[in-house]
Every structure is written in structure tokens, then in C-alpha cells.
Amino acid sequence: MSFWSYVRGMIEVYPMGRTQAEMRYILETVLSHLPPVTGSEGNMKAHIVQKSGFNYSSSADEFGQDTGMGNSHYGRFFDTQSCYFLVVEGDLRDRLFDHAYEEFQKWLCRLAKRVRVKDVMVKIDEFDQHIFIQNDKEKYTQMYEDPSWGEEGSMNWCEYLMWDAAEDSYLPEKLAEKYKKEGKYR
């Protein structure tokens, strides 16, 4: 006879990024580098759901250019949504409650260091015990490691996933070099 532990819930996160595609890429990359929450017949899965609508709008693209080619219903503005929900689910065979809890905490703490975590509502349970994990006193939010351009000036693991901007520009360094050679850099 086998024993099972179950993980079910949702985590609200805010990855860094200048475009919708970049935020999604960063979030997917972070998830693929987290330690597994294991079961003998399959590990816990995290599904990404982008919140509907947008919470940021700009007339400039990710390069700081006012192109008039935005994605909003007005056509000119660039709308982005930085809020994502991670739906976690796992039927973890041959995992005792304590082991599943320990692996999930390791997974969540690593996530919280790399991506801003706002809300957590996850239940881990076994036949005769369960626990609800929440972001009490914003303990997971406070684990976030600010990027080097932030107030703390530390370094976030995700920074390597973003291009380096040219001096006095939002353009990537390599693109600015190309435009300078072609005489198109302003």
C-alpha cells in the first residue's frame, strides 16, 4: 500500500520584465530552475495564468521609442500586465506529509527570492493532517532579492535574462552599436 501527499493552491507573482513576452519568459525560466516537489509517479506542476487586463500602459516600447505601434485598443499604447497566478497541483505518491511540506517550502522560498510573491494560498495534505500556507506578515514577499538597479543595489538571479541597455538609452547595447555603425543612432 502506498501513501500520498497532495499540494493544491495558487500563488500571485510579479516577475521583472519590460514586455509581456519578457515577463513570461523570465517566469517560465525561473520555474524551470526551481527544485522539484517530488512524487514517485510525478512531481508537482505549476501552471502560469496571466491576470486579465493590464496594470501598466506606455506610449513608448521597450526601447523607449514612441512608435505608435502599441497593443492597446487605442493602437498607440503598449499595455502590459505584470501580475501572474501560479496554480500549483501535485498528487505526490510515496511522499509523507513532512517531506512534501519541506520540498514545497524550498521551492516557494527559491521562487520568492527570484520573483516578487504577493499572495500565497496553498494547501498541503495527507490522510490525517494538512496545512494551509499563506504569505503571513509578507514573509515570502520580503525574501525577494532586489535587482541591481533597485534601492538595495543587490543582484537578482533573473537579471542575466534581461539585456543590458546602452548608456543613455533603453536600446540593448548590441543594437545601439549596430545603429551607431549605420549612422542611425540618435
ZAMAR-276250 format. One record per residue (C-alpha): residue number from 1; z, y, x. Coordinates in Angstrom, 3 decimals. Layout:
BEGIN
SITE|segu|w|v|u
SITE|NUM|Z|Y|X .
...
***
This chain:
BEGIN
SITE|segu|w|v|u
SITE|1|0.000|0.000|0.000 .
SITE|2|-0.895|3.442|1.326 .
SITE|3|0.798|6.765|0.821 .
SITE|4|-0.817|10.111|0.105 .
SITE|5|-0.099|13.810|0.536 .
SITE|6|-2.068|16.459|-1.333 .
SITE|7|-2.990|20.034|-0.452 .
SITE|8|-4.234|22.413|-3.156 .
SITE|9|-4.449|26.174|-3.234 .
SITE|10|-6.042|29.489|-2.403 .
SITE|11|-5.772|31.963|0.467 .
SITE|12|-7.046|35.557|0.280 .
SITE|13|-8.510|36.668|3.617 .
SITE|14|-10.281|39.660|5.159 .
SITE|15|-12.466|38.819|8.173 .
SITE|16|-13.730|41.526|10.512 .
SITE|17|-17.420|42.384|10.443 .
SITE|18|-19.887|45.227|9.953 .
SITE|19|-22.142|43.495|7.431 .
SITE|20|-21.697|40.882|4.734 .
SITE|21|-23.555|38.343|6.852 .
SITE|22|-21.420|39.082|9.913 .
SITE|23|-18.167|38.709|7.944 .
SITE|24|-19.302|35.376|6.542 .
SITE|25|-20.420|34.162|9.976 .
SITE|26|-17.094|35.131|11.543 .
SITE|27|-15.109|33.451|8.763 .
SITE|28|-17.189|30.256|9.000 .
SITE|29|-16.802|30.214|12.783 .
SITE|30|-13.036|30.695|12.568 .
SITE|31|-12.739|27.843|10.050 .
SITE|32|-14.786|25.520|12.249 .
SITE|33|-12.391|26.122|15.170 .
SITE|34|-9.099|25.534|13.317 .
SITE|35|-7.054|22.384|13.915 .
SITE|36|-7.636|19.746|11.242 .
SITE|37|-5.250|18.840|8.448 .
SITE|38|-5.886|15.118|8.594 .
SITE|39|-6.012|12.087|6.385 .
SITE|40|-7.293|8.620|7.244 .
SITE|41|-10.056|8.895|4.609 .
SITE|42|-10.910|12.548|5.097 .
SITE|43|-9.441|15.843|6.203 .
SITE|44|-8.539|18.926|4.180 .
SITE|45|-11.531|21.098|3.260 .
SITE|46|-11.675|24.874|2.962 .
SITE|47|-14.330|26.365|0.674 .
SITE|48|-15.340|30.025|1.049 .
SITE|49|-15.670|32.157|-2.083 .
SITE|50|-16.661|35.820|-1.712 .
SITE|51|-14.912|38.122|-4.165 .
SITE|52|-17.344|39.663|-6.645 .
SITE|53|-18.382|43.272|-6.390 .
SITE|54|-17.852|45.446|-3.338 .
SITE|55|-14.981|47.364|-1.762 .
SITE|56|-16.952|49.393|0.769 .
SITE|57|-20.134|51.410|0.483 .
SITE|58|-22.004|53.415|3.099 .
SITE|59|-25.299|55.256|3.321 .
SITE|60|-25.629|54.010|6.914 .
SITE|61|-26.471|50.487|8.042 .
SITE|62|-24.545|48.527|10.694 .
SITE|63|-26.342|50.525|13.406 .
SITE|64|-25.186|53.856|11.940 .
SITE|65|-28.701|54.630|10.686 .
SITE|66|-29.385|56.242|7.292 .
SITE|67|-32.389|54.085|6.453 .
SITE|68|-32.362|54.377|2.667 .
SITE|69|-32.823|50.587|2.550 .
SITE|70|-29.432|49.604|1.172 .
SITE|71|-28.493|46.693|-1.050 .
SITE|72|-26.751|48.596|-3.853 .
SITE|73|-28.181|49.051|-7.328 .
SITE|74|-28.977|52.637|-6.292 .
SITE|75|-31.044|51.248|-3.402 .
SITE|76|-29.814|53.670|-0.768 .
SITE|77|-26.263|52.499|-0.105 .
SITE|78|-25.028|49.420|1.752 .
SITE|79|-22.315|47.700|-0.288 .
SITE|80|-20.050|45.095|1.265 .
SITE|81|-17.118|43.004|0.093 .
SITE|82|-14.546|42.222|2.774 .
SITE|83|-12.367|40.015|0.545 .
SITE|84|-12.870|36.256|0.536 .
SITE|85|-10.901|33.441|-1.055 .
SITE|86|-10.455|30.170|0.787 .
SITE|87|-9.970|27.327|-1.663 .
SITE|88|-8.217|24.503|0.176 .
SITE|89|-8.099|20.925|-1.057 .
SITE|90|-7.189|17.676|0.547 .
SITE|91|-6.262|14.182|-0.570 .
SITE|92|-4.679|13.012|2.658 .
SITE|93|-4.301|9.261|2.812 .
SITE|94|-1.702|7.762|5.167 .
SITE|95|-0.024|11.140|5.704 .
SITE|96|3.623|11.658|4.972 .
SITE|97|4.668|14.961|3.460 .
SITE|98|6.246|16.313|6.684 .
SITE|99|3.140|15.535|8.732 .
SITE|100|0.803|17.172|6.190 .
SITE|101|3.082|20.226|5.999 .
SITE|102|3.223|20.560|9.794 .
SITE|103|-0.555|20.279|10.196 .
SITE|104|-1.201|22.759|7.387 .
SITE|105|1.226|25.301|8.886 .
SITE|106|-0.517|25.000|12.254 .
SITE|107|-3.889|25.501|10.511 .
SITE|108|-2.650|28.506|8.497 .
SITE|109|-0.939|30.210|11.432 .
SITE|110|-4.062|29.919|13.578 .
SITE|111|-6.142|31.309|10.696 .
SITE|112|-3.712|34.221|10.228 .
SITE|113|-3.969|35.206|13.900 .
SITE|114|-7.757|35.483|13.687 .
SITE|115|-8.395|36.728|10.130 .
SITE|116|-6.193|39.055|8.079 .
SITE|117|-4.391|36.963|5.443 .
SITE|118|-3.200|38.853|2.380 .
SITE|119|-2.130|36.249|-0.141 .
SITE|120|-1.307|32.547|0.023 .
SITE|121|-0.758|30.196|-2.915 .
SITE|122|-0.844|26.605|-1.658 .
SITE|123|0.991|23.517|-2.878 .
SITE|124|1.595|20.510|-0.663 .
SITE|125|2.983|17.486|-2.413 .
SITE|126|3.709|13.819|-2.140 .
SITE|127|5.008|11.331|-4.676 .
SITE|128|8.585|12.655|-4.796 .
SITE|129|8.503|16.057|-3.079 .
SITE|130|6.476|19.255|-2.991 .
SITE|131|6.489|22.752|-1.563 .
SITE|132|4.722|25.985|-2.504 .
SITE|133|3.570|28.039|0.464 .
SITE|134|3.285|31.774|-0.131 .
SITE|135|2.969|34.869|2.014 .
SITE|136|6.647|35.764|1.592 .
SITE|137|7.528|39.030|3.328 .
SITE|138|3.910|39.088|4.556 .
SITE|139|4.778|36.696|7.390 .
SITE|140|1.181|35.466|7.639 .
SITE|141|-0.253|38.995|7.384 .
SITE|142|1.937|40.048|10.305 .
SITE|143|0.527|37.278|12.527 .
SITE|144|-2.871|38.988|12.637 .
SITE|145|-3.895|39.976|16.145 .
SITE|146|-5.499|43.404|16.015 .
SITE|147|-8.849|43.836|17.745 .
SITE|148|-9.011|45.804|20.993 .
SITE|149|-10.261|48.911|19.164 .
SITE|150|-7.206|48.924|16.847 .
SITE|151|-3.911|50.755|17.213 .
SITE|152|-2.191|47.907|19.064 .
SITE|153|-5.076|47.542|21.502 .
SITE|154|-4.598|43.786|21.791 .
SITE|155|-7.506|41.353|21.543 .
SITE|156|-8.562|39.302|18.545 .
SITE|157|-10.206|35.913|19.104 .
SITE|158|-13.099|36.956|16.811 .
SITE|159|-14.233|39.849|18.977 .
SITE|160|-16.538|37.611|21.013 .
SITE|161|-18.536|37.020|17.812 .
SITE|162|-19.473|40.709|17.472 .
SITE|163|-21.994|42.596|19.583 .
SITE|164|-20.870|45.324|21.983 .
SITE|165|-22.020|48.739|20.840 .
SITE|166|-23.806|51.091|23.232 .
SITE|167|-21.929|54.133|24.425 .
SITE|168|-22.031|56.936|21.808 .
SITE|169|-23.911|54.704|19.363 .
SITE|170|-23.468|51.890|16.849 .
SITE|171|-26.530|50.131|18.261 .
SITE|172|-25.962|46.925|20.216 .
SITE|173|-26.120|47.575|23.977 .
SITE|174|-29.217|45.402|24.428 .
SITE|175|-31.092|47.100|21.585 .
SITE|176|-30.191|50.563|22.920 .
SITE|177|-31.517|49.531|26.350 .
SITE|178|-34.786|48.375|24.760 .
SITE|179|-35.177|51.616|22.796 .
SITE|180|-34.436|53.736|25.879 .
SITE|181|-37.185|51.918|27.815 .
SITE|182|-39.596|52.516|24.938 .
SITE|183|-38.529|56.176|24.585 .
SITE|184|-37.303|55.627|21.012 .
SITE|185|-33.552|56.103|21.598 .
SITE|186|-32.045|59.179|20.053 .
***
